[in-house]
């Protein structure tokens, strides 16, 4: 009897498809990156990034699945210092960098609701992700950097449906970075790869949706706080090379077009 009851309550609903959705849409956000050190040598970067995100989400009630990809590009202002090797000095420098950032992420969650048609849902989520940031200097003698790491996230989603065609929601996530690296390109004769310390990062999305038949539009305001761990220190060509603890903050807006099936 208990095994049959377990199948009816837990297993059977997982094969009932409540909704599937694919979406794509543009985004714009303001990003500020700054190194958390005191004194000479620190750098700040700031400016707008433009991109798009696309994904698939589904609810096999009570299971929730979300797969997402995000790609953005922007030229930002660099306000920092430049190292002159022959003199061994740091000189203030203001220039620009071209940035490409991409994310891949997967979530799985469990929907807490009184029934499939409930107007209020609460979804704890977990999942893996990958983040990469490529930064390219504008001058021929500038060096380039590529930051990348994997992460594991935990989060909560709150959704509220009303008037049958509208939805408001809030998503909160915390993610712990792992296996991070920074590649320093064209600084020395050979490119360098330094491992990064792990750190916590956080994000929040506030969104509103409107549904019309099988299509929908969604507007999302989002914020991310990304602590990037300092790197190991290595010595090459008589110089000790390391990257300091840094932080990236961004706030932006995304507009999505979705199709449900």
SULKA-V952754 format. One record per pair of residues at least 24 apart in sequence whose ideal C-beta (glycine too) atoms are under 8 Angstrom apart, sorted by the first residue. I is the first residue (numbers start at 1). J is the second residue. Records with the same first field share a line. If there is no record, write none. Layout:
I=J, J
This chain:
13=60, 61, 62
14=60, 61, 62, 63
15=60
16=60, 61, 116
17=58, 59, 60, 61
18=59, 60, 61, 116
19=58, 59, 260
20=56, 57, 58, 59, 260, 261
21=56, 57, 58, 216, 258, 259, 260, 261
22=54, 55, 56, 258, 259, 261
23=54, 55, 56, 57, 218, 256, 257, 258, 259
24=52, 53, 54, 256, 257
25=52, 53, 54, 218, 254, 255, 256, 257
26=50, 51, 52, 254, 255
27=51, 52, 53, 70, 72, 252, 253, 254, 255
28=252, 253
29=72, 222, 250, 251, 252, 253
30=250, 251, 252
31=74, 76, 99, 248, 249, 250
32=248, 249, 250
33=76, 246, 247, 248
34=246, 247
35=80, 244, 245, 246
36=244, 245, 246, 247
37=244, 245
40=81, 90
41=80, 81, 90
42=80, 81, 244
43=78, 79, 80, 81
44=78, 79, 80
45=76, 77, 78, 79, 80, 97, 99, 135
46=76, 77, 79
47=74, 75, 76, 77
48=74, 76
49=73, 74, 76, 99, 101, 250, 252
50=74
51=101
53=254, 256
59=111
61=111, 116
62=110, 111, 112, 113
63=108, 109, 110, 111
64=107, 108, 109, 110, 111, 123, 125, 157
65=106, 107, 108, 109
66=105, 106, 107, 108, 109, 125, 127
67=105, 106, 107
68=103, 104, 105, 106, 107
69=102, 103, 104, 105
70=101, 102, 103, 104, 105
71=100, 101, 102
72=100, 101, 102
73=98, 99, 100, 101
74=98, 99
75=99
78=137
85=239
95=137, 138, 139, 142
96=138
97=135, 136, 137, 138
98=135, 136, 138
99=133, 134, 135, 136
100=133, 134
101=131, 132, 133, 134
102=131, 132
103=129, 130, 131, 132
104=129, 130
105=129, 130, 153
107=153, 155
109=157
119=160, 161, 162
120=159, 160, 161
121=157, 158, 159
122=156, 157, 158
123=156, 157, 158, 159
124=154, 155, 156
125=153, 154, 155, 156, 157, 173
126=152, 153, 154, 155
127=152, 153
128=152, 153
129=153, 175
131=177
142=186
143=184, 185, 186, 187
144=184, 185, 186
145=182, 183, 184, 185
146=182, 183, 185
147=180, 181, 182, 196, 228
148=180, 181, 182, 183
149=177, 178, 179, 180, 181, 196
150=177, 178, 179, 180
151=175, 176, 177, 178, 201
152=176, 178
164=211
165=210, 211, 212
166=208, 209, 210, 211
167=208, 209, 211
168=207, 208, 209
169=205, 206, 207, 208, 209
170=204, 205, 206, 207
171=203, 204, 205, 207
172=202, 203, 204
173=202, 203, 204
174=200, 201, 202
175=200, 201, 202, 203
176=200, 201
177=201, 228, 229
180=228, 229
182=231, 243
184=241
187=241
188=236, 237
189=237
190=236
192=234, 236, 241
194=231, 232, 234, 241, 242, 243
195=231, 232
196=228, 229, 230, 231, 243
197=229, 230, 231, 245
198=229
199=227, 228, 229
200=227
201=225, 226, 227
209=258
211=260
214=259, 260, 261
215=257, 258, 259, 260
216=257, 258, 259, 260
217=255, 256, 257, 258
218=255, 256, 258
219=253, 254, 255, 256
220=253, 254, 255, 256
221=251, 252, 253
222=251, 252, 253, 254
223=249, 250, 251
224=248, 249, 250, 251
225=249
226=250
